[in-house]
Amino acid sequence: MAKTGPIVLLEDDADDHGVLADILNELNIQNKLVWFTNDTDAF
């Protein structure tokens, strides 16, 4: 079964965001990425 919901990330390093986005793209993961840089914004 395909997972269609967003991928929620909590990471404060912009470089890590780029690396992860590239990896997911290479794996053809099409889910929307929801990015938070701190726990306060995430909750």
Short mmCIF file of the C-alpha atoms (twelve columns), coordinates in Angstrom:
data_MODEL
# 
_entry.id   MODEL 
# 
loop_
_atom_site.group_PDB 
_atom_site.id 
_atom_site.type_symbol 
_atom_site.label_atom_id 
_atom_site.label_alt_id 
_atom_site.label_comp_id 
_atom_site.label_asym_id 
_atom_site.label_seq_id 
_atom_site.Cartn_x 
_atom_site.Cartn_y 
_atom_site.Cartn_z 
_atom_site.pdbx_PDB_model_num 
ATOM 1  C CA . MET A 1  0.000  0.000  0.000  1 
ATOM 2  C CA . ALA A 2  1.372  3.414  -0.966 1 
ATOM 3  C CA . LYS A 3  1.840  5.996  1.755  1 
ATOM 4  C CA . THR A 4  0.486  9.340  0.583  1 
ATOM 5  C CA . GLY A 5  0.678  11.525 3.685  1 
ATOM 6  C CA . PRO A 6  3.310  14.167 4.297  1 
ATOM 7  C CA . ILE A 7  6.724  13.403 5.728  1 
ATOM 8  C CA . VAL A 8  7.243  15.512 8.857  1 
ATOM 9  C CA . LEU A 9  10.836 16.415 9.697  1 
ATOM 10 C CA . LEU A 10 12.299 18.141 12.730 1 
ATOM 11 C CA . GLU A 11 15.810 19.295 11.880 1 
ATOM 12 C CA . ASP A 12 17.603 22.596 12.448 1 
ATOM 13 C CA . ASP A 13 20.370 22.151 9.873  1 
ATOM 14 C CA . ALA A 14 19.471 23.428 6.390  1 
ATOM 15 C CA . ASP A 15 22.215 21.289 4.827  1 
ATOM 16 C CA . ASP A 16 20.555 18.156 6.217  1 
ATOM 17 C CA . HIS A 17 17.259 19.261 4.668  1 
ATOM 18 C CA . GLY A 18 18.885 19.478 1.248  1 
ATOM 19 C CA . VAL A 19 20.577 16.099 1.601  1 
ATOM 20 C CA . LEU A 20 17.370 14.384 2.711  1 
ATOM 21 C CA . ALA A 21 15.325 16.047 -0.039 1 
ATOM 22 C CA . ASP A 22 17.864 14.843 -2.626 1 
ATOM 23 C CA . ILE A 23 17.777 11.287 -1.263 1 
ATOM 24 C CA . LEU A 24 13.976 11.149 -1.253 1 
ATOM 25 C CA . ASN A 25 13.939 12.515 -4.801 1 
ATOM 26 C CA . GLU A 26 16.415 9.841  -5.952 1 
ATOM 27 C CA . LEU A 27 14.178 7.204  -4.356 1 
ATOM 28 C CA . ASN A 28 11.199 8.733  -6.195 1 
ATOM 29 C CA . ILE A 29 9.390  9.532  -2.932 1 
ATOM 30 C CA . GLN A 30 6.741  12.072 -3.913 1 
ATOM 31 C CA . ASN A 31 5.312  12.845 -0.470 1 
ATOM 32 C CA . LYS A 32 5.190  16.474 0.609  1 
ATOM 33 C CA . LEU A 33 7.950  17.368 3.083  1 
ATOM 34 C CA . VAL A 34 6.888  19.398 6.115  1 
ATOM 35 C CA . TRP A 35 10.016 20.859 7.689  1 
ATOM 36 C CA . PHE A 36 10.314 22.258 11.215 1 
ATOM 37 C CA . THR A 37 13.498 23.746 12.637 1 
ATOM 38 C CA . ASN A 38 12.502 23.508 16.296 1 
ATOM 39 C CA . ASP A 39 10.153 21.580 18.525 1 
ATOM 40 C CA . THR A 40 8.051  24.630 19.432 1 
ATOM 41 C CA . ASP A 41 6.999  25.153 15.830 1 
ATOM 42 C CA . ALA A 42 6.388  21.443 15.324 1 
ATOM 43 C CA . PHE A 43 3.849  21.270 18.147 1 
# 
